[in-house]
Amino acid sequence: MGKRNPNGMGTVVKRSDGRYQAAVYVYTATGHRQRKYVYGHTWEEVNDKRLKLLGNNRKGVPSVESSMLLKDYLLYWLDVVASHELRVSTFSRYSALINDYIVPHLGHRRLNRLSVGDVRRFLADLAKGKGKGGKMLSGRTRQFVHAVLRSALQHAVREEMIGRNVARLVAPPKAETAEIKPLDKPKAEMLIEHADKHWLRAAWLILLATGLRRGEVLGLAWSDVDLTARSLRVRRTLQKIDGEYVFGEPKSKRSRRVMRLPLLCVEALRRHPDIAAERALPAQWRPLPRQPADLIFVTRTGRPVDPRTFNRAFERLCRRAGIDPTRPAAHLRHLAAHGRGRRA
């Protein structure tokens, strides 16, 4: 006679209806220990399920119940899956959308009871309600909310917790396409003229000429720039997430690219060290993790430039130049894409 498994390890037994079952003590997403039953038509099938649960216990991975509340499952998904697979900025965005919108509306529903109708009504309510800032939610934000829910539920399908992803059966909200009118050449030249005395002139000219993202420009280091060859290499981005500066990788391999610099940008970069030296104060803080020692655009004390401060400064510049400051980064990138900037 074989040895009986230790308590909590589970034993496969045959039921009176001909099926097999095993009961194993597992850890839930909330950290509690509870008994979980698994069933199957053969001894081998049930034993495989039993071993999988025990494997989760050894790894410290909770065995999620399909009947748990959606809010508990989403917290589990964020902690166990999303935190390891997503970029820091994307994870922060997903967490905010889950906590601000999905949990308040759907968190009380059972994971295995969530229906297509629940998701459709939820999206309809979002279209009528307001966001954290008191404004109506844009179609783009509602698209993001739908995408996060769909991604989380798809993981539940892969783990065989639910049979279908109901969010995939609901069409995503439509996003309004805001028309962005790029600056014409006279306005771009006016902008350059007004920026001449500003300490961020080189950064704005790079945006204007290359179409880099704001975070890519603010993440540039001198070691990324070759003024002789008139080129720069995009290697990192700078973002501010939950009040903390974060240096990260560009969005994709395609984003890690080499850009040609017009002579106007090269001249501005040659002038920039003198401008920075005139403004510099004694450093009052330590460099951040992954912050290059030769970061180009820094504050008086050596800090990275806050992206929001960067935008506000550009908006003030636009007003002085008599230009609409709405969505400044978008205007500059579209201008670069259309090739209307001043070129050497």
ZIJO-V921996 format. One line per field, one symbol per residue. ss: DSSP state (h for helix, s for strand, l for the rest). burial: # if it has 9 or more other C-alpha atoms within 8 Angstrom, else .. A space follows every 10 residues. Layout:
ss->???
burial->???
This chain:
ss->llllllllll llssllllls ssssssslll llssssssss llhhhhhhhh hhhhhhhhhl llllllllsh hhhhhhhhhh hhhhhllhhh hhhhhhhhhh hhhhhhllls hhhllhhhhh hhhhhhhhls lllllsllhh hhhhhhhhhh hhhhhhhhll lllllhhhhl llllllllll llllhhhhhh hhhhllllll hhhhhhhhhh lllhhhhhll shhhssllll ssslllssss sllsssssll llhhhllsss llhhhhhhhh hhhhhhhhhl llllllllll llllsllsll lllsllhhhh hhhhhhhhhh lllllllhhh hhhhhhhlll llll
burial->........## .#.#....## #########. .......### #.#.###.## ..##.##... ####.#.### ########.# ###....... ##.##.#### ###..##### ##.#.#.### .##..##..# .....##### .######### .###.##... ##..###..# ..#....... ..#.#.#### ##.##..... ###.###### ########## #..###...# ########## #...#.#..# .....#..#. ######.##. .#..##...# .......... ....###### #####.#..# #..######. #...#..##. #######..# #...
